[in-house]
Amino acid sequence: MSGIDYSVWDHIEVSDDEDDIHPNIDTPSLFRWRHQARVERMEEFQQKTQDLNKGLSECRRKVSEVQKKIQELSLSAADDNKADLSKVQAEEKKLKKEQRDWERKLEDHCREEKKMPWNVDTLSEPGFSKSVINVKPEVEEESEEDKEKKHKTFVEKYEKQIKHFGMLGRWGDSQKFLSDNPHLVCEETANYLVIMCIDLEVDEKHALMEQVAHQTIIMQFILELAKSLKVDPRGCFRQFFTKIKTSDQQYQDAFNDELESFKERVRGRAKIRIEKAMKEYEEEERQKRSGPGGLDPVDVYETLPEEMQKCFDDKDIQMLQDVISKMDPTDAKLHMKRCIDAGLWLPNSKPDDGDDKEEDATYEDAQEEPEEAKKD
């Protein structure tokens, strides 16, 4: 008994002339119509395959862009970025779900292709045209704490080499340095270079920032190339340099566009960091100059009537007494109480005097010369 399995031939549309055709029907025309209909079905199926592949590629590109934004926002220490980071992370989650949906649709489509019967057109080809998708198994992502620890350990070990790479200016020098130090081709180097760019921009070292930014984009392009090829970055960085030096103008324009966009983002992050530092500095200064009652003398001074401001400017006690005497007692007490709390006026009263006695002494019987208003 033969051991050959002929079941593979069960679903083959080889010949259209096997059917019994009515003698009144034009057989050649019928065969042409059948063949045309089959060809159209095959073209529609092939078009759907292309559309699914295109949709999946576009979705993966969006996921990659969002992950890059998350990386940049995570590296920035500004509190204002927390809301943006949460928003971008939510967008990443949504895009990953869409990516899984595209992959599922393409897998289903491939299974449908395998079920399609063979015919004279497909049998005549040396091989079967089909779409194959390699689904990467789900890998447990590192926690933020693990990533931070890994980054810190890497930087402590290779910080000097990373800084050296950041200062290189020629394609050949960069390629040679990475060839001698392939361990630098990784996410940790890219992350450190991003932080280095922001630090340089904050220090107003703009030319150096632009130089390091160029090297940062080199590293990011290498990592993106490795991701698209699904290989270790250390094994494909030479391909990047070959491509950037010999490719058409379109690839170089893409590199330059990304470089300019990155520099703008760095300037934005540096501006946010500077504004935050200025706010913290102003708050510290305000706390330092605050009076015994916790009020800022500059703020209190600016809210005083112009006549009282002039008294403090001239340090004229008699003028101050005259101004107070003409004011409403309630308003006078309020202004002098705020001056005391801000340290603009040091009342000549005993420590055990009550608050009301102290206020009365300040606007009715002020004798001690006030301190100069602490402006700016």
C-alpha positions in Angstrom: 0.0 0.0 0.0 1.4 3.4 -1.0 2.6 5.7 1.8 2.0 8.9 -0.2 -0.6 11.3 1.2 -2.6 12.7 -1.7 -5.0 14.8 0.5 -3.0 17.9 -0.5 -4.5 17.7 -3.9 -8.1 17.7 -2.6 -8.6 21.5 -3.0 -7.1 22.3 -6.3 -8.8 24.2 -9.1 -6.6 23.1 -12.0 -8.8 22.9 -15.1 -12.0 24.6 -16.0 -12.7 22.2 -18.9 -13.6 19.3 -16.6 -17.1 20.7 -16.0 -19.9 19.6 -18.3 -20.9 22.6 -20.4 -24.2 23.0 -22.1 -23.7 22.9 -25.9 -25.5 26.3 -26.3 -22.9 28.0 -24.1 -19.7 29.5 -25.6 -17.2 27.4 -23.7 -14.0 29.6 -24.3 -16.0 32.7 -23.1 -17.1 31.0 -20.0 -13.6 29.9 -19.2 -12.3 33.4 -19.7 -15.0 34.8 -17.3 -14.2 32.3 -14.7 -10.5 32.9 -14.9 -11.1 36.7 -14.8 -13.2 36.4 -11.7 -10.6 34.2 -10.0 -7.8 36.7 -10.8 -9.9 39.6 -9.4 -10.5 37.6 -6.2 -6.7 37.0 -5.9 -5.9 40.7 -6.5 -8.4 41.8 -3.8 -6.9 39.3 -1.4 -3.4 40.5 -2.2 -4.5 44.2 -1.8 -5.9 43.4 1.6 -2.6 41.8 2.6 -0.7 44.9 1.6 -3.2 47.1 3.5 -2.8 45.0 6.7 1.0 45.1 6.5 0.9 48.9 5.9 -1.5 49.5 8.9 0.7 47.3 11.1 3.9 49.2 10.1 2.3 52.6 10.7 1.0 51.5 14.1 4.5 50.2 15.1 6.0 53.6 13.9 3.6 55.5 16.2 4.4 53.2 19.1 8.1 53.9 18.6 7.6 57.6 18.5 5.5 57.6 21.7 8.1 55.4 23.5 10.7 58.0 22.5 8.6 60.8 24.0 8.2 58.7 27.2 11.9 58.3 27.4 12.6 62.0 27.1 9.9 63.0 29.6 11.1 60.3 32.1 14.6 61.8 32.0 13.4 65.3 32.7 13.1 66.1 36.4 10.5 68.8 36.1 7.2 68.3 38.0 5.3 69.9 35.2 6.1 66.9 33.0 4.3 64.4 35.2 0.9 65.2 33.7 2.4 65.0 30.1 4.1 61.7 31.0 0.8 60.1 32.2 -0.9 61.3 29.1 1.8 59.9 26.8 1.8 56.6 28.7 -1.9 56.3 28.2 -1.4 56.9 24.5 1.3 54.2 24.4 -1.1 51.7 26.0 -3.8 52.5 23.5 -1.4 52.2 20.5 0.0 48.8 21.8 -3.6 47.5 21.9 -4.1 48.7 18.3 -0.8 47.0 17.3 -2.0 43.7 18.8 -5.3 44.1 16.9 -3.4 44.6 13.6 -1.2 41.6 14.3 -4.3 39.4 15.0 -6.0 40.5 11.8 -2.9 39.8 9.7 -2.5 36.3 11.3 -6.2 35.6 10.5 -5.6 36.7 7.0 -2.6 34.5 6.6 -4.7 31.5 7.8 -7.3 32.3 5.2 -4.6 32.3 2.5 -3.5 28.8 3.5 -7.1 27.6 3.1 -7.5 29.0 -0.4 -7.5 26.3 -3.1 -4.7 26.1 -5.6 -5.3 26.9 -9.2 -3.6 27.1 -12.5 -2.2 30.5 -11.7 -0.7 29.7 -8.3 0.6 26.3 -9.4 2.6 27.9 -12.2 4.6 29.9 -9.7 7.9 28.5 -8.4 6.6 29.3 -4.8 3.6 30.5 -3.0 3.3 34.2 -2.2 2.3 34.6 1.4 2.7 37.0 4.3 4.5 35.9 7.3 4.5 37.8 10.6 6.9 37.1 13.4 5.1 37.8 16.6 7.6 38.7 19.3 6.8 36.8 22.6 5.6 39.0 25.4 8.6 39.9 27.6 8.1 41.3 31.1 9.1 44.9 31.1 11.6 46.2 33.5 10.3 48.4 36.3 11.3 52.0 36.5 13.4 51.3 39.6 15.3 48.5 37.7 15.9 50.8 34.7 17.2 53.6 36.9 19.5 51.3 38.8 20.8 49.8 35.5 21.3 53.3 34.1 23.2 54.5 37.2 25.5 51.5 37.2 26.3 51.8 33.5 27.0 55.6 33.7 29.3 55.1 36.8 31.3 52.7 34.8 31.4 54.3 31.3 30.7 58.0 31.9 34.1 59.2 30.7 33.8 57.2 27.4 30.2 58.4 26.8 31.3 62.0 27.2 34.2 61.4 24.8 31.8 60.0 22.2 29.5 63.0 22.7 32.3 65.4 21.7 33.3 63.6 18.4 32.5 65.5 15.2 33.2 63.2 12.3 31.4 60.1 11.0 34.6 58.2 10.7 35.7 59.1 14.2 32.4 58.1 15.7 32.4 54.7 13.9 35.9 53.9 14.9 35.2 54.8 18.6 32.1 52.6 18.7 34.1 49.8 17.0 36.6 50.0 19.8 33.9 50.3 22.5 30.8 48.4 21.2 29.3 48.2 24.7 28.4 51.9 24.3 25.8 51.1 21.7 22.8 50.9 24.0 19.9 52.8 25.5 21.8 53.9 28.5 24.3 55.8 26.3 21.5 57.5 24.5 19.7 58.4 27.7 22.9 59.9 29.2 23.5 62.0 26.1 20.0 63.4 26.3 20.6 64.5 29.9 24.0 65.9 28.9 22.4 68.0 26.2 19.8 69.5 28.6 22.6 70.3 31.1 24.7 72.1 28.5 21.7 74.1 27.3 20.9 75.1 30.9 24.5 76.2 31.3 24.1 78.3 28.1 26.8 76.2 26.3 24.7 76.2 23.1 27.5 75.2 20.7 28.5 72.2 22.8 24.8 71.2 23.2 24.4 71.1 19.4 27.5 68.9 19.0 26.3 66.4 21.7 22.8 66.5 20.1 24.3 65.3 16.8 25.9 62.3 18.6 22.7 61.6 20.4 20.7 61.3 17.2 23.4 59.0 15.8 22.9 56.7 18.8 19.1 56.9 18.5 19.2 56.1 14.7 21.4 53.1 15.4 19.0 51.8 18.0 16.0 52.4 15.7 17.8 50.5 12.9 18.5 47.6 15.3 14.9 47.5 16.3 13.7 47.4 12.7 16.1 44.7 11.8 15.4 42.9 15.1 19.1 42.5 15.9 21.5 43.6 18.6 22.5 47.3 18.2 26.1 46.3 18.6 25.9 44.2 15.4 24.4 46.9 13.1 26.0 50.2 13.9 28.4 49.8 11.0 25.4 49.5 8.7 24.1 52.9 9.9 27.4 54.7 9.1 27.5 53.0 5.7 24.0 54.0 5.0 24.3 57.6 6.2 27.5 58.2 4.2 26.3 56.5 1.0 22.5 56.8 1.0 20.4 59.2 -1.0 19.5 62.8 0.1 16.2 61.6 1.6 17.8 59.6 4.4 20.2 62.4 5.3 17.3 64.9 5.3 15.4 62.6 7.7 18.5 62.6 10.0 18.8 66.4 9.9 15.1 66.9 10.5 15.2 64.7 13.6 18.3 66.5 14.8 16.7 69.9 14.5 13.5 68.6 16.3 15.6 67.1 19.1 17.5 70.4 19.6 14.2 72.2 19.9 13.0 69.7 22.5 16.2 70.1 24.5 15.8 73.9 24.5 12.2 73.4 25.7 13.3 71.1 28.6 16.1 73.4 29.5 13.7 76.4 29.7 11.3 74.5 31.9 14.2 73.5 34.2 15.5 77.1 34.4 12.0 78.4 35.2 11.6 75.9 38.0 15.0 76.8 39.4 14.1 80.5 39.3 10.8 79.8 41.2 12.6 77.8 43.8 15.2 80.6 44.2 12.6 83.3 44.5 10.8 81.3 47.1 14.0 80.8 49.1 14.7 84.5 48.9 11.2 85.3 50.0 11.5 83.0 53.0 14.9 84.6 53.9 13.5 88.1 53.9 10.2 87.3 55.6 9.6 89.2 58.8 8.8 87.8 62.3 5.2 87.3 61.3 6.1 85.4 58.1 5.1 88.2 55.7 7.3 89.3 52.8 8.4 93.0 53.4 8.5 93.7 49.6 4.9 92.5 49.2 3.8 94.5 52.3 5.6 97.6 51.2 3.9 97.6 47.8 0.5 97.4 49.4 1.0 100.4 51.7 -0.5 103.8 50.8 2.0 106.1 48.9 2.2 108.4 51.9 3.4 105.6 54.2 5.8 104.3 51.5 7.4 107.7 51.5 7.8 107.7 55.3 9.7 104.4 55.1 11.8 105.6 52.1 12.8 108.7 54.0 13.0 106.9 57.4 11.0 109.8 58.8 9.2 108.8 62.0 7.5 112.1 62.5 6.1 112.0 59.0 4.8 108.5 59.7 3.1 109.6 62.9 1.4 112.4 61.0 0.2 110.1 58.2 -1.1 107.6 60.7 -2.9 110.2 62.7 -4.9 111.2 59.6 -5.8 107.7 58.7 -8.8 105.7 59.9 -7.7 103.9 63.2 -8.7 100.5 61.9 -6.8 100.9 58.6 -3.8 102.3 60.6 -3.7 99.3 62.9 -4.0 96.9 60.0 -1.1 98.5 58.0 1.2 98.8 61.1 0.4 95.2 62.1 1.5 94.0 58.7 4.6 96.2 58.8 5.6 94.5 62.1 4.9 91.0 60.8 7.0 91.8 57.7 9.9 93.3 59.8 9.5 96.8 58.3 8.8 98.3 61.7 10.3 97.3 65.1 7.8 98.4 67.8 9.1 99.9 71.0 7.0 97.7 73.3 7.7 95.3 76.1 7.6 91.6 75.4 4.7 90.9 77.7 2.5 93.6 76.1 -0.6 92.4 74.5 -1.2 92.5 70.7 -3.6 95.4 71.0 -1.1 97.4 73.1 1.6 96.7 70.7 -0.4 97.9 67.7 -1.5 101.0 69.6 2.2 101.8 70.4 3.2 101.4 66.8 0.8 103.8 65.2 0.3 106.3 68.1 3.6 106.3 70.0 6.2 105.1 67.5 9.6 106.1 68.7 12.1 103.6 67.3 13.4 104.2 63.8 12.0 101.7 61.3 14.2 99.4 59.3 14.7 100.3 55.6 12.2 98.5 53.3 13.9 95.4 52.0 13.2 95.8 48.3 14.6 93.2 45.8 
